[in-house]
Amino acid sequence: MRLDFSPASITNGISPTPSSGATAAQVEADLKTLAQTLLTTGNDLSSGAWVMNPRTALSLSLLRDAYVAWDEERVLDWAIRYWERAREENLPVPSEFADFYRDFDWMGAQRQLKVLGIFSRLYLRDGKDGYLKDQPVVMRYLRATCQRYRELAGLARLLEEFEPTEKRVGYTF
């Protein structure tokens, strides 16, 4: 059976919601505006999901894989190389690497939360424990991202409350 159409986005047919800024409060306000718009147009938000730029999602999935723990220096080097190449090819990436890496990190945090949830569901609901061994790698990536951004400090505290980590102190000279 051949279908001659593609599924539409849940935002299909509604007015765009422009961003009011990048602070946590502005993002929260934008999300509330979007949610209200979706609800008033009859959309069900119970199965909503974040959508990523496909190219960034691909690079992210390769660099922050749930099954392989890469050194942060290597991930940073690869991310810089990807960003430089994307700019050469006129792909839609931020003009500043710091902005690209923040977006990369934050999309990664969203993906890591999703992966942790899926792995947990597979275990708790479906009795499949095969993915539990991969959770520590994903959690390490998520914690590292949360520690880099003050906007994610609340999530870092929640993760620490959920699964405390040993505090390590080091000195440099």
PyMOL commands that set and color helices and strands:
alter all, ss='L'
color gray80, all
select helices_A, chain A and resi 24-40+45-47+54-63+72-88+97-124+132-148+150-162
alter helices_A, ss='H'
color red, helices_A
deselect
rebuild
show_as cartoon
